[in-house]
Amino acid sequence: MTIQVGDKAPDFELKDNHGATVRLSDFRGRKNVVLLFYPFAFTGVCTGELCEVRDNLPQFSDRDTQVLAVSNDSIHTLRVFAEQEGLEYPLLSDFWPHGNVSRAYGVFDEDKGCAVRGTFIIDQEGVVRWTVVNGLPDARDLAAYVKALDTL
């Protein structure tokens, strides 16, 4: 079941593309979070979406918001992907136990073995304030979630 608006966002602890531990709760009381689940690094739609976020990072930082992107790739894959694409925000690995965080948010596709395109805007209190879930081939609209941040 997908997490809904008004739900407390499940806390998690994942390694980023540099091997550092990132916890959702680390941002509580400090920053809003845009949590982006995506299927796989190096795929066309994913690369396009994450590069669009890269190119528009001030729209998030100006709104006191941290972007966290989560896939089921290994940290090693994510490190190379981030370096190749110049991604300077954390790419988090939900690799092992495979898909546990994606499942907690209701965006893991069991048949494909990866997360679908789920976006969750989480306020500084840890409450989900906006969400959208797209299928694997369907890119998200960055303007929609930037607009949603303006309502916080």
Helices and strands as residue ranges (DSSP letters): E 13-16, E 21-23, G 24-27, E 32-37, H 44-55, H 57-61, E 65-71, H 75-85, E 91-93, H 100-104, E 108-109, E 114-115, E 117-122, E 128-134, H 142-149
